[in-house]
Amino acid sequence: MSGLTNGERPAIAAPEASHSRPEKRASSWRDSKWLAVAELVVVALIFYADFKHLIFFSKTPYLALFAWLSLRARKLRWRDVGLSIFRNWKTTLAWGVAAGVLMEAFELFVSQPLLVKFLGKNPDLEDFRPLIGNLKVTLLFIVLAWTLAAFGEEMVYRGYLMNRVADLFNRTRRAWLISLIAVHLGFALAHAYQGPTGAIDEGLMGLLLGVIYLRTGRNLAVPIVAHGVADTIDFVLMFFGKYPGM
């Protein structure tokens, strides 16, 4: 249920990327950590503008545009941060669908019930209530789930932000661990409109997507499919009025 409204295991190793991201280049302003810091400040300002309701509908398109400008300025492509097929189409879809179903099962039967028990509140899903029994609205949200959330959020949070935070700490294993935690604290805040239970739960789901991104060699295709599948299941359950707390 990520990014559609304005109010969106074991120790983690960073395996070698399966794409062509150049890890070592001649030092220049494009490699400056100050540039990375400046970019993250701009990202924080976009978050603040969204918090103040100064951004229409969703901040994700603005973040995606800024991420694209950053990549262009540094002579990188989306492919360099993982936007490519994982091995082949069959493997990408199989891993993505399996991961999406497992994530959704974990959310529905483990993380969300535990959070509701400890916090005493269900997620605030009022923005999604129009989906109940409304096929047209549900189909619209499913389309948005695959575009704005699955593609948009994976490119922004896993593809751009995780890499940019890791750049600050020299892209070591520790840097990727710091990036994984820091970025998904932001991802949780991005879903604050769902209340504390929803925000924490979405942060956990984002963390799992970040783990998938790292474990597939920093590939975005599998998390994109997993994200889309999980959100689609959510919206189908909402359509039938079967989503917990609705």
Kinemage of the C-alpha trace (Angstrom):
@kinemage 1
@onewidth
@group {chain A} dominant
@subgroup {mainchain}
@vectorlist {calphas} color= white
{ca met a 1} P 0.000 0.000 0.000
{ca ser a 2} L 2.923 2.241 -0.629
{ca gly a 3} L 3.155 5.684 -2.104
{ca leu a 4} L -0.413 6.019 -3.392
{ca thr a 5} L -1.610 8.854 -1.192
{ca asn a 6} L -0.153 11.989 0.279
{ca gly a 7} L -1.324 11.692 3.576
{ca glu a 8} P 3.379 6.924 0.456
{ca arg a 9} P 17.704 -12.242 8.870
{ca pro a 10} L 20.816 -12.624 8.981
{ca ala a 11} L 23.477 -10.004 8.742
{ca ile a 12} L 23.241 -8.279 5.391
{ca ala a 13} L 26.118 -8.574 3.029
{ca ala a 14} L 26.349 -6.499 -0.106
{ca pro a 15} L 27.100 -8.990 -2.881
{ca glu a 16} L 28.751 -7.981 -6.074
{ca ala a 17} L 26.357 -6.181 -8.357
{ca ser a 18} L 25.231 -8.064 -11.444
{ca his a 19} L 24.982 -4.854 -13.428
{ca ser a 20} L 27.562 -2.377 -14.655
{ca arg a 21} L 27.687 0.197 -11.835
{ca pro a 22} L 31.287 1.461 -11.890
{ca glu a 23} L 32.496 1.228 -8.280
{ca lys a 24} L 35.772 3.029 -8.920
{ca arg a 25} L 36.117 6.044 -11.155
{ca ala a 26} L 38.513 8.908 -11.455
{ca ser a 27} L 37.905 11.282 -8.575
{ca ser a 28} L 35.893 14.364 -9.533
{ca trp a 29} L 33.109 16.572 -8.266
{ca arg a 30} L 30.696 13.838 -9.337
{ca asp a 31} L 32.197 11.558 -6.674
{ca ser a 32} L 32.174 14.207 -3.943
{ca lys a 33} L 30.532 13.223 -0.679
{ca trp a 34} L 29.451 16.847 -0.343
{ca leu a 35} L 27.364 16.386 -3.480
{ca ala a 36} L 25.733 13.327 -1.903
{ca val a 37} L 25.035 15.325 1.268
{ca ala a 38} L 23.538 18.187 -0.760
{ca glu a 39} L 21.292 15.750 -2.629
{ca leu a 40} L 20.074 14.195 0.619
{ca val a 41} L 19.269 17.668 1.934
{ca val a 42} L 17.108 18.262 -1.148
{ca val a 43} L 15.395 14.911 -0.551
{ca ala a 44} L 14.717 15.945 3.074
{ca leu a 45} L 13.200 19.219 1.824
{ca ile a 46} L 10.882 17.277 -0.500
{ca phe a 47} L 9.806 15.153 2.480
{ca tyr a 48} L 9.186 18.325 4.492
{ca ala a 49} L 7.125 19.880 1.691
{ca asp a 50} L 5.057 16.706 1.544
{ca phe a 51} L 4.558 16.796 5.329
{ca lys a 52} L 3.275 20.364 4.984
{ca his a 53} L 0.874 19.226 2.225
{ca leu a 54} L 2.630 21.378 -0.371
{ca ile a 55} L 2.969 18.482 -2.816
{ca phe a 56} L 0.028 17.252 -4.868
{ca phe a 57} L -0.932 13.594 -4.409
{ca ser a 58} L 2.503 11.998 -3.919
{ca lys a 59} L 6.146 12.990 -3.486
{ca thr a 60} L 7.372 9.891 -5.351
{ca pro a 61} L 7.358 11.450 -8.871
{ca tyr a 62} L 9.322 14.453 -7.576
{ca leu a 63} L 11.838 12.182 -5.884
{ca ala a 64} L 12.122 10.032 -9.011
{ca leu a 65} L 12.757 13.092 -11.177
{ca phe a 66} L 15.415 14.358 -8.768
{ca ala a 67} L 17.028 10.903 -8.677
{ca trp a 68} L 17.153 10.871 -12.497
{ca leu a 69} L 18.780 14.319 -12.540
{ca ser a 70} L 21.360 13.102 -10.024
{ca leu a 71} L 22.184 10.057 -12.118
{ca arg a 72} L 22.446 12.153 -15.281
{ca ala a 73} L 24.749 14.665 -13.584
{ca arg a 74} L 27.007 11.815 -12.438
{ca lys a 75} L 26.914 10.145 -15.875
{ca leu a 76} L 25.078 7.094 -14.570
{ca arg a 77} L 21.978 5.273 -15.801
{ca trp a 78} L 19.150 3.589 -13.938
{ca arg a 79} L 20.746 0.341 -15.072
{ca asp a 80} L 23.815 1.274 -13.028
{ca val a 81} L 21.744 1.147 -9.825
{ca gly a 82} L 19.996 -2.081 -10.744
{ca leu a 83} L 17.175 -1.487 -13.223
{ca ser a 84} L 17.683 -4.623 -15.289
{ca ile a 85} L 16.325 -8.152 -15.525
{ca phe a 86} L 17.606 -10.510 -12.833
{ca arg a 87} L 19.249 -13.374 -14.774
{ca asn a 88} L 16.237 -13.839 -17.080
{ca trp a 89} L 12.521 -13.012 -17.206
{ca lys a 90} L 11.429 -16.369 -15.801
{ca thr a 91} L 13.741 -16.082 -12.790
{ca thr a 92} L 12.827 -12.437 -12.213
{ca leu a 93} L 9.093 -13.152 -12.184
{ca ala a 94} L 9.395 -16.347 -10.135
{ca trp a 95} L 11.557 -14.751 -7.445
{ca gly a 96} L 9.497 -11.551 -7.454
{ca val a 97} L 6.125 -13.273 -7.128
{ca ala a 98} L 7.399 -15.648 -4.434
{ca ala a 99} L 8.957 -12.774 -2.476
{ca gly a 100} L 5.798 -10.678 -2.786
{ca val a 101} L 3.553 -13.486 -1.522
{ca leu a 102} L 5.899 -14.280 1.380
{ca met a 103} L 6.166 -10.601 2.332
{ca glu a 104} L 2.403 -10.238 2.305
{ca ala a 105} L 1.951 -13.377 4.415
{ca phe a 106} L 4.521 -12.071 6.906
{ca glu a 107} L 2.709 -8.727 7.099
{ca leu a 108} L -0.793 -10.155 7.477
{ca phe a 109} L -0.003 -12.987 9.892
{ca val a 110} L 3.094 -11.838 11.795
{ca ser a 111} L 4.224 -8.210 11.749
{ca gln a 112} L 0.894 -6.413 11.622
{ca pro a 113} L -0.860 -8.533 14.312
{ca leu a 114} L 2.150 -8.100 16.629
{ca leu a 115} L 2.239 -4.339 16.073
{ca val a 116} L -1.512 -4.054 16.668
{ca lys a 117} L -1.122 -6.062 19.886
{ca phe a 118} L 1.740 -3.930 21.234
{ca leu a 119} L 0.557 -0.515 20.001
{ca gly a 120} L -3.147 -1.127 20.522
{ca lys a 121} L -4.071 0.412 17.160
{ca asn a 122} L -4.797 -0.827 13.655
{ca pro a 123} L -3.159 0.941 10.709
{ca asp a 124} L -5.071 4.045 9.623
{ca leu a 125} L -6.416 2.880 6.251
{ca glu a 126} L -9.133 5.497 5.837
{ca asp a 127} L -7.634 6.662 2.522
{ca phe a 128} L -8.182 3.158 1.128
{ca arg a 129} L -11.782 2.728 2.258
{ca pro a 130} L -13.207 3.763 -1.176
{ca leu a 131} L -11.808 0.488 -2.581
{ca ile a 132} L -14.344 -1.634 -0.692
{ca gly a 133} L -16.748 -3.074 -3.266
{ca asn a 134} L -15.674 -0.563 -5.940
{ca leu a 135} L -14.062 -2.359 -8.883
{ca lys a 136} L -13.087 0.773 -10.829
{ca val a 137} L -11.316 2.375 -7.880
{ca thr a 138} L -9.612 -0.920 -7.012
{ca leu a 139} L -8.318 -1.352 -10.564
{ca leu a 140} L -7.057 2.245 -10.542
{ca phe a 141} L -5.194 1.627 -7.302
{ca ile a 142} L -3.686 -1.587 -8.679
{ca val a 143} L -2.396 0.346 -11.703
{ca leu a 144} L -0.930 2.967 -9.361
{ca ala a 145} L 0.548 0.188 -7.220
{ca trp a 146} L 2.572 -1.100 -10.170
{ca thr a 147} L 3.622 2.308 -11.458
{ca leu a 148} L 3.901 4.826 -8.635
{ca ala a 149} L 4.642 2.344 -5.832
{ca ala a 150} L 6.385 -0.703 -7.319
{ca phe a 151} L 8.424 1.062 -10.013
{ca gly a 152} L 8.537 4.541 -8.493
{ca glu a 153} L 9.354 3.690 -4.893
{ca glu a 154} L 11.826 0.939 -5.762
{ca met a 155} L 13.728 3.258 -8.093
{ca val a 156} L 13.729 6.051 -5.498
{ca tyr a 157} L 14.300 4.241 -2.193
{ca arg a 158} L 16.225 1.121 -3.161
{ca gly a 159} L 17.830 2.308 -6.419
{ca tyr a 160} L 18.688 5.933 -5.652
{ca leu a 161} L 18.623 6.565 -1.898
{ca met a 162} L 20.248 3.330 -0.753
{ca asn a 163} L 23.099 3.896 -3.187
{ca arg a 164} L 23.480 7.566 -2.276
{ca val a 165} L 23.662 6.867 1.472
{ca ala a 166} L 26.137 4.029 0.829
{ca asp a 167} L 28.254 6.499 -1.198
{ca leu a 168} L 28.727 8.562 1.964
{ca phe a 169} L 30.426 5.614 3.684
{ca asn a 170} L 32.533 4.347 0.762
{ca arg a 171} L 30.136 1.560 -0.263
{ca thr a 172} L 31.546 -0.959 2.205
{ca arg a 173} L 29.454 -3.722 3.780
{ca arg a 174} L 28.948 -1.512 6.815
{ca ala a 175} L 27.927 1.340 4.497
{ca trp a 176} L 25.199 -0.809 2.953
{ca leu a 177} L 23.950 -1.847 6.398
{ca ile a 178} L 23.782 1.803 7.493
{ca ser a 179} L 22.022 2.628 4.224
{ca leu a 180} L 19.515 -0.193 4.687
{ca ile a 181} L 18.516 1.064 8.136
{ca ala a 182} L 18.595 4.806 7.442
{ca val a 183} L 16.661 4.722 4.183
{ca his a 184} L 13.909 2.583 5.620
{ca leu a 185} L 13.446 4.823 8.604
{ca gly a 186} L 12.654 7.414 5.933
{ca phe a 187} L 10.418 4.916 4.152
{ca ala a 188} L 8.469 4.424 7.389
{ca leu a 189} L 8.087 8.199 7.804
{ca ala a 190} L 6.805 8.401 4.229
{ca his a 191} L 3.852 6.288 5.365
{ca ala a 192} L 3.113 8.235 8.546
{ca tyr a 193} L -0.390 8.936 7.212
{ca gln a 194} L -1.175 5.308 8.110
{ca gly a 195} L -0.538 6.031 11.785
{ca pro a 196} L 2.255 4.519 13.905
{ca thr a 197} L 1.222 0.917 13.273
{ca gly a 198} L 1.024 1.391 9.525
{ca ala a 199} L 4.237 3.429 9.346
{ca ile a 200} L 6.282 0.870 11.279
{ca asp a 201} L 4.788 -2.005 9.300
{ca glu a 202} L 5.535 -0.301 5.973
{ca gly a 203} L 9.052 0.420 7.212
{ca leu a 204} L 9.515 -3.298 7.882
{ca met a 205} L 8.203 -4.168 4.418
{ca gly a 206} L 10.586 -1.633 2.903
{ca leu a 207} L 13.426 -3.172 4.893
{ca leu a 208} L 12.595 -6.582 3.425
{ca leu a 209} L 12.576 -5.083 -0.069
{ca gly a 210} L 15.977 -3.554 0.686
{ca val a 211} L 17.287 -6.966 1.758
{ca ile a 212} L 15.992 -8.458 -1.501
{ca tyr a 213} L 17.718 -5.650 -3.422
{ca leu a 214} L 21.050 -6.442 -1.763
{ca arg a 215} L 20.739 -10.221 -1.918
{ca thr a 216} L 20.008 -10.152 -5.647
{ca gly a 217} L 23.213 -8.217 -6.308
{ca arg a 218} L 21.555 -4.795 -6.056
{ca asn a 219} L 18.977 -5.619 -8.692
{ca leu a 220} L 15.704 -3.673 -8.785
{ca ala a 221} L 13.606 -6.016 -10.922
{ca val a 222} L 12.863 -8.576 -8.204
{ca pro a 223} L 11.869 -5.954 -5.562
{ca ile a 224} L 9.689 -4.197 -8.163
{ca val a 225} L 7.737 -7.393 -8.864
{ca ala a 226} L 7.569 -8.294 -5.156
{ca his a 227} L 6.299 -4.813 -4.259
{ca gly a 228} L 3.651 -4.893 -6.985
{ca val a 229} L 2.440 -8.361 -6.017
{ca ala a 230} L 2.188 -7.503 -2.305
{ca asp a 231} L 0.256 -4.277 -2.971
{ca thr a 232} L -2.060 -6.033 -5.437
{ca ile a 233} L -2.957 -8.637 -2.801
{ca asp a 234} L -3.641 -5.806 -0.329
{ca phe a 235} L -6.035 -4.053 -2.713
{ca val a 236} L -7.874 -7.228 -3.695
{ca leu a 237} L -8.457 -7.972 0.004
{ca met a 238} L -9.661 -4.391 0.504
{ca phe a 239} L -12.062 -4.688 -2.428
{ca phe a 240} L -13.696 -7.694 -0.758
{ca gly a 241} L -13.616 -5.989 2.647
{ca lys a 242} L -11.334 -8.689 4.020
{ca tyr a 243} L -8.257 -6.620 4.859
{ca pro a 244} L -7.593 -6.648 8.641
{ca gly a 245} L -8.826 -3.521 10.366
{ca met a 246} L -11.180 -2.428 7.573
